[in-house]
Amino acid sequence: MTMDASPSPASRPQTMAEKILSRRGNAAVYAGDLAVVEVDQVMVVDSIAQSFIERMERDLGAEPKYPERVSIVIDHVAPASTVSVAQAQKEAREYAARTGVRLFDVGRGICHQVLMEEGLARPGWIVLGSDSHSTTYGAVAAFGTGMGATDIALAAASGKTWLKVPQSVKVTLRGELRPGVSAKDAALEMIRVLGADGATYQSVEIHAGERFTRGERMTLANLCVEAGAKAGLVVPGGEILTDYGYDVPEWVYPDPGARYVREIEIDLGALAPRMSVPSEVDNVHDVAELRGLKVDQVFIGTCTNGRIEDLREAAGVLRGRRVAAGTRLLVIPASSRVMEEAMEDGTLLTLQRAGAVLGTPGCGPCMGRHQGVLAPGEVCVSTSNRNFIGRMGDKDARIYLASPAVAAATAVAGQIALPEDLAAYSPSA
């Protein structure tokens, strides 16, 4: 994908969202304007694939205009859990074969992780996904956003989409995280401050300097949708993105003096490990306040925290220890590449020896379809992004969201705990 066209000169400073939509639409636009823009990648997940195919073939009578810009990822229920799911996935494979779109089949991993690994989201691109957490692509300064099957099909058929240019919220992260505090904790604090609908149809623009790895930036951008955001864009910093081979054009960066509808600052040095409690993501508390609550299941994975650094963080807590009796620990890598890396460096062996149950790379039980749904009354600590009623199984189950380190410590203790609480669980105890 090339982006040679230049938009008309901007009459005033622009945010990241305004700049990207201007460039891809070849006209200077600002918050509130309507923009028709070129789409660089359309991503379709298995749970939406059947509807997408129906829209394309039955309703539009069209094939993808640019097959190379369309990817189907079988990740939400992988492997298939029922005959009907298997049939839908079969149809997705057949559609990919006859149209030439990319197919990432069972085991390759979660859509957002896979597209990042494959270089299908890049700075300045517009990536549309049939999954709400497509905001994740903002980690690499791509305008990523989720849409339904109809809008996704129209984008695939035409190569374009239209958007109302969102207002932008500026989030500035200052200071440095203390030991034991992670990007997940910073993201949960951001959601607490913004509120569950505090950035509805807005672009959350995160200014973090040179802090955070690409994976940590994915966590930050991923959770922006939990404040209602249309997009979550992390301003590139230092060599964090160029280290991965991304070309970061100067025009991606926000202009000094750009207009924001709201600005907030978060002091990273003041943060303690954080946890979202049932049943809203913005219901955030210090983990220390919740110590001692018995937990039935711990889940480490998802597009929020299933990357290699997350698995290593959990393994560091679990090494030499065992999961508590009466507590289940599920670990599902975000992709096959993550799984392979975790095999090579011994991370998976550490997790397995601690008593973890390892799953096929993919979404796993995050959406409550298979691989570890919750029974009535059960309590789960998860590294995922949503704790809504019924999200992971029965409506009477309770879900708490936390970092991989807190999740691992909780698995060892059998109750909500911090890694610093585990002295009594060490091999020498």
BATOR-799029 format. One line per 10 residues: number of its first residue (from 1); for each residue x, y, z of C-alpha. Coordinates in nm, 3 decimals, padded with zeros to 5 digits. Example, Ala and Ser with C-alpha at 12.3 -4.5 7.8 and 13.67 -1.06 7.14 Angstrom:
REM BATOR-799029
1> 01.230,-00.450,00.780 | 01.367,-00.106,00.714
END
This chain:
REM BATOR-799029
1> 00.000,00.000,00.000 | 00.140,00.337,-00.099 | 00.029,00.673,00.032 | 00.169,00.921,-00.219 | -00.135,01.149,-00.233 | -00.113,01.457,-00.016 | -00.421,01.621,00.131 | -00.497,01.986,00.087 | -00.294,02.204,00.326 | -00.446,02.208,00.674
11> -00.574,02.547,00.784 | -00.508,02.479,01.152 | -00.318,02.223,01.366 | -00.447,01.865,01.354 | -00.467,01.567,01.588 | -00.340,01.224,01.484 | -00.688,01.109,01.383 | -00.745,01.422,01.172 | -00.407,01.379,01.004 | -00.455,01.013,00.913
21> -00.808,01.063,00.781 | -00.693,01.367,00.585 | -00.409,01.172,00.424 | -00.618,00.868,00.336 | -00.903,01.084,00.206 | -00.681,01.335,00.023 | -00.857,01.633,00.180 | -00.791,01.823,00.500 | -01.056,01.730,00.757 | -01.131,01.812,01.120
31> -01.349,01.676,01.397 | -01.711,01.668,01.287 | -01.636,01.653,00.914 | -01.738,01.358,00.700 | -01.447,01.183,00.531 | -01.441,00.923,00.254 | -01.112,00.740,00.290 | -00.909,00.460,00.136 | -00.897,00.147,00.352 | -00.564,-00.030,00.385
41> -00.684,-00.351,00.548 | -01.019,-00.514,00.623 | -01.014,-00.782,00.893 | -01.296,-01.035,00.932 | -01.319,-01.274,01.229 | -01.481,-01.615,01.214 | -01.784,-01.518,01.422 | -01.876,-01.252,01.164 | -01.744,-01.424,00.849 | -02.073,-01.587,00.753
51> -02.260,-01.255,00.770 | -01.978,-01.082,00.581 | -01.993,-01.338,00.300 | -02.371,-01.304,00.276 | -02.342,-00.926,00.247 | -02.075,-00.953,-00.020 | -02.234,-01.221,-00.237 | -02.607,-01.196,-00.178 | -02.659,-00.828,-00.102 | -02.379,-00.659,-00.297
61> -02.306,-00.922,-00.563 | -01.940,-00.825,-00.534 | -01.596,-00.963,-00.466 | -01.328,-00.775,-00.274 | -01.189,-00.494,-00.490 | -00.844,-00.552,-00.343 | -00.823,-00.913,-00.214 | -00.477,-00.845,-00.075 | -00.632,-00.592,00.162 | -00.877,-00.842,00.318
71> -00.791,-01.095,00.588 | -01.015,-01.359,00.747 | -00.897,-01.484,01.085 | -01.044,-01.792,01.254 | -00.977,-01.712,01.617 | -01.291,-01.653,01.823 | -01.402,-02.017,01.841 | -01.093,-02.207,01.734 | -01.107,-02.501,01.700 | -01.479,-02.516,01.622
81> -01.698,-02.605,01.920 | -02.018,-02.709,01.740 | -02.126,-02.837,01.399 | -02.277,-02.500,01.307 | -01.955,-02.321,01.397 | -01.757,-02.574,01.195 | -01.985,-02.516,00.896 | -01.939,-02.139,00.917 | -01.563,-02.180,00.934 | -01.570,-02.416,00.636
91> -01.756,-02.151,00.437 | -01.495,-01.892,00.535 | -01.214,-02.116,00.410 | -01.395,-02.179,00.083 | -01.462,-01.807,00.035 | -01.095,-01.724,00.090 | -00.990,-01.990,-00.160 | -01.216,-01.862,-00.438 | -01.157,-01.489,-00.385 | -00.788,-01.482,-00.296
101> -00.822,-01.304,00.036 | -00.584,-01.401,00.315 | -00.693,-01.672,00.555 | -00.536,-01.729,00.894 | -00.676,-02.061,01.009 | -00.720,-02.230,01.346 | -00.411,-02.199,01.563 | -00.252,-01.899,01.395 | -00.386,-01.678,01.670 | -00.592,-01.374,01.764
111> -00.675,-01.140,01.476 | -00.512,-00.827,01.618 | -00.192,-01.004,01.718 | -00.171,-01.181,01.384 | -00.219,-00.868,01.173 | 00.052,-00.693,01.373 | 00.291,-00.985,01.326 | 00.217,-01.001,00.954 | 00.277,-00.629,00.899 | -00.086,-00.569,00.800
121> -00.124,-00.266,01.025 | 00.126,00.015,00.979 | 00.167,00.382,01.075 | -00.083,00.603,00.897 | -00.297,00.316,00.769 | -00.669,00.271,00.816 | -00.758,-00.078,00.938 | -01.121,-00.180,00.976 | -01.203,-00.490,01.177 | -01.521,-00.681,01.249
131> -01.414,-00.686,01.613 | -01.456,-00.401,01.858 | -01.098,-00.422,01.982 | -00.963,-00.319,01.642 | -00.852,-00.005,01.824 | -00.546,-00.218,01.903 | -00.386,-00.114,01.572 | -00.339,00.234,01.712 | -00.037,00.091,01.894 | 00.155,00.142,01.569
141> -00.019,00.471,01.480 | -00.276,00.309,01.251 | -00.637,00.430,01.268 | -00.798,00.103,01.370 | -01.168,00.077,01.440 | -01.438,-00.187,01.465 | -01.740,-00.205,01.235 | -02.028,-00.442,01.167 | -02.059,-00.692,00.883 | -02.237,-00.455,00.644
151> -01.986,-00.171,00.676 | -01.697,-00.417,00.656 | -01.842,-00.570,00.337 | -01.890,-00.229,00.175 | -01.529,-00.142,00.254 | -01.405,-00.470,00.107 | -01.616,-00.429,-00.207 | -01.522,-00.065,-00.272 | -01.183,-00.024,-00.107 | -01.319,00.277,00.081
161> -01.531,00.373,00.377 | -01.681,00.692,00.519 | -01.633,00.819,00.869 | -01.734,01.115,01.075 | -01.401,01.253,01.190 | -01.394,01.199,01.567 | -01.305,01.452,01.828 | -00.986,01.362,02.013 | -00.911,01.314,02.381 | -00.549,01.368,02.481
171> -00.412,01.130,02.745 | -00.063,01.211,02.871 | 00.128,00.947,03.066 | 00.402,01.098,03.282 | 00.668,00.951,03.508 | 00.778,00.587,03.524 | 00.601,00.275,03.641 | 00.718,00.130,03.970 | 00.833,-00.235,03.985 | 00.533,-00.468,03.975
181> 00.313,-00.216,03.791 | 00.243,-00.271,03.422 | 00.096,-00.111,03.112 | -00.227,-00.300,03.193 | -00.250,-00.110,03.520 | -00.196,00.218,03.335 | -00.466,00.125,03.084 | -00.716,00.036,03.357 | -00.644,00.365,03.532 | -00.703,00.547,03.203
191> -01.043,00.378,03.168 | -01.129,00.464,03.529 | -01.055,00.830,03.471 | -01.230,00.850,03.133 | -01.530,00.637,03.233 | -01.701,00.363,03.034 | -01.861,00.613,02.796 | -01.622,00.903,02.848 | -01.476,00.888,02.498 | -01.775,00.768,02.296
201> -01.705,00.808,01.923 | -01.384,00.992,02.000 | -01.020,00.916,01.929 | -00.811,00.862,02.241 | -00.464,00.996,02.161 | -00.208,00.862,02.409 | 00.114,01.057,02.463 | 00.361,00.824,02.633 | 00.696,00.949,02.506 | 00.943,00.667,02.453
211> 00.784,00.448,02.718 | 00.640,00.103,02.648 | 00.713,-00.175,02.404 | 00.496,-00.244,02.101 | 00.311,-00.509,02.300 | 00.246,-00.270,02.587 | 00.122,-00.009,02.341 | -00.117,-00.271,02.205 | -00.256,-00.314,02.557 | -00.311,00.062,02.588
221> -00.476,00.100,02.246 | -00.681,-00.217,02.292 | -00.853,-00.090,02.605 | -00.948,00.250,02.457 | -01.270,00.099,02.323 | -01.374,00.029,02.682 | -01.419,00.405,02.717 | -01.633,00.402,02.402 | -01.355,00.522,02.174 | -01.376,00.500,01.797
231> -00.997,00.474,01.782 | -00.702,00.462,02.019 | -00.379,00.611,01.885 | -00.046,00.594,02.067 | 00.192,00.867,01.953 | 00.511,00.701,01.821 | 00.815,00.759,02.041 | 01.185,00.697,02.000 | 01.283,00.384,01.811 | 01.008,00.166,01.954
241> 00.831,00.124,01.620 | 01.127,00.157,01.386 | 01.288,-00.133,01.571 | 01.013,-00.348,01.419 | 01.076,-00.217,01.068 | 00.793,00.037,01.060 | 00.843,00.352,00.857 | 00.687,00.625,01.071 | 00.615,00.929,00.850 | 00.646,01.269,01.012
251> 00.291,01.363,00.913 | 00.147,01.099,01.151 | 00.244,01.299,01.460 | -00.008,01.542,01.609 | 00.057,01.912,01.559 | 00.137,02.143,01.849 | -00.177,02.337,01.922 | -00.415,02.066,01.796 | -00.764,02.088,01.945 | -00.874,01.828,02.199
261> -01.219,01.795,02.348 | -01.064,01.680,02.676 | -00.715,01.639,02.823 | -00.612,01.417,03.114 | -00.278,01.328,03.273 | -00.182,01.012,03.458 | 00.120,00.995,03.690 | 00.259,00.648,03.628 | 00.478,00.666,03.935 | 00.172,00.698,04.159
271> 00.005,00.383,04.026 | -00.029,00.057,04.220 | -00.147,-00.269,04.057 | -00.506,-00.217,03.947 | -00.807,-00.441,03.897 | -01.149,-00.396,03.733 | -01.423,-00.550,03.944 | -01.763,-00.677,03.828 | -01.928,-00.582,03.615 | -01.788,-00.271,03.448
281> -01.438,-00.217,03.313 | -01.421,00.134,03.462 | -01.495,00.001,03.813 | -01.125,00.002,03.899 | -00.963,-00.049,04.241 | -00.620,-00.121,04.384 | -00.556,-00.494,04.398 | -00.451,-00.452,04.762 | -00.811,-00.364,04.850 | -00.937,-00.694,04.707
291> -00.690,-00.939,04.858 | -00.832,-01.263,04.991 | -01.129,-01.315,04.758 | -01.144,-01.684,04.661 | -01.097,-01.744,04.288 | -01.209,-02.049,04.088 | -01.042,-01.973,03.756 | -00.755,-01.761,03.630 | -00.720,-01.688,03.259 | -00.402,-01.546,03.104
301> -00.428,-01.457,02.736 | -00.641,-01.256,02.487 | -00.562,-00.965,02.256 | -00.501,-00.754,02.566 | -00.236,-00.964,02.744 | -00.151,-01.284,02.557 | 00.186,-01.177,02.418 | 00.527,-01.323,02.495 | 00.612,-01.057,02.754 | 00.284,-01.133,02.930
311> 00.352,-01.506,02.943 | 00.704,-01.442,03.067 | 00.572,-01.211,03.337 | 00.334,-01.482,03.455 | 00.603,-01.749,03.437 | 00.832,-01.536,03.652 | 00.571,-01.538,03.928 | 00.485,-01.907,03.887 | 00.837,-02.047,03.858 | 00.892,-02.307,04.130
321> 00.533,-02.275,04.254 | 00.206,-02.457,04.192 | -00.147,-02.343,04.117 | -00.361,-02.369,04.431 | -00.589,-02.669,04.474 | -00.941,-02.574,04.375 | -00.825,-02.307,04.129 | -00.786,-02.355,03.753 | -00.524,-02.168,03.550 | -00.582,-02.140,03.175
331> -00.305,-01.997,02.956 | -00.366,-01.928,02.587 | -00.094,-01.757,02.380 | -00.211,-01.480,02.148 | -00.056,-01.641,01.841 | 00.140,-01.936,01.710 | 00.452,-01.720,01.701 | 00.406,-01.631,02.066 | 00.358,-01.998,02.147 | 00.672,-02.098,01.957
341> 00.880,-01.833,02.130 | 00.743,-01.941,02.467 | 00.835,-02.302,02.382 | 01.188,-02.210,02.280 | 01.273,-02.011,02.593 | 01.109,-02.251,02.841 | 00.822,-02.022,02.938 | 00.555,-02.278,02.849 | 00.736,-02.551,03.040 | 00.740,-02.329,03.350
351> 00.368,-02.262,03.314 | 00.289,-02.629,03.252 | 00.490,-02.744,03.554 | 00.304,-02.491,03.769 | -00.023,-02.659,03.673 | -00.146,-02.436,03.391 | -00.375,-02.576,03.122 | -00.246,-02.461,02.782 | -00.487,-02.384,02.498 | -00.483,-02.333,02.122
361> -00.370,-01.981,02.023 | -00.685,-01.773,01.984 | -00.945,-01.591,02.189 | -01.027,-01.889,02.413 | -01.292,-01.831,02.681 | -01.277,-01.450,02.655 | -01.620,-01.428,02.489 | -01.773,-01.723,02.674 | -01.809,-01.961,02.381 | -01.568,-02.244,02.471
371> -01.237,-02.351,02.630 | -01.323,-02.263,02.988 | -01.663,-02.097,03.035 | -01.767,-02.014,03.390 | -02.035,-02.187,03.600 | -02.291,-02.002,03.814 | -02.129,-01.826,04.107 | -01.771,-01.884,03.994 | -01.509,-01.612,04.021 | -01.247,-01.554,03.751
381> -00.943,-01.327,03.738 | -00.862,-01.262,03.373 | -00.605,-01.062,03.179 | -00.875,-00.985,02.920 | -01.059,-00.661,02.851 | -01.423,-00.711,02.956 | -01.596,-00.821,03.274 | -01.958,-00.771,03.172 | -02.235,-00.994,03.310 | -02.233,-01.322,03.117
391> -01.916,-01.235,02.925 | -01.733,-01.559,03.005 | -02.022,-01.793,03.076 | -02.303,-01.786,03.328 | -02.459,-01.451,03.417 | -02.396,-01.515,03.786 | -02.022,-01.564,03.739 | -01.797,-01.272,03.835 | -01.497,-01.152,03.635 | -01.206,-00.941,03.762
401> -00.955,-00.791,03.517 | -00.587,-00.764,03.606 | -00.230,-00.782,03.479 | -00.053,-01.114,03.406 | 00.157,-01.082,03.723 | -00.147,-01.034,03.946 | -00.331,-01.314,03.765 | -00.038,-01.552,03.820 | -00.007,-01.461,04.188 | -00.381,-01.517,04.229
411> -00.352,-01.862,04.073 | -00.086,-01.960,04.325 | -00.273,-01.824,04.625 | -00.618,-01.940,04.512 | -00.741,-01.594,04.606 | -00.675,-01.244,04.480 | -00.312,-01.168,04.560 | -00.009,-00.967,04.459 | 00.327,-01.127,04.368 | 00.471,-00.979,04.687
421> 00.223,-01.189,04.888 | 00.372,-01.520,04.771 | 00.664,-01.567,05.013 | 00.469,-01.839,05.193 | 00.421,-02.023,04.861 | 00.786,-02.039,04.761 | 00.952,-02.384,04.721 | 01.161,-02.322,05.031 | 00.862,-02.239,05.251
END
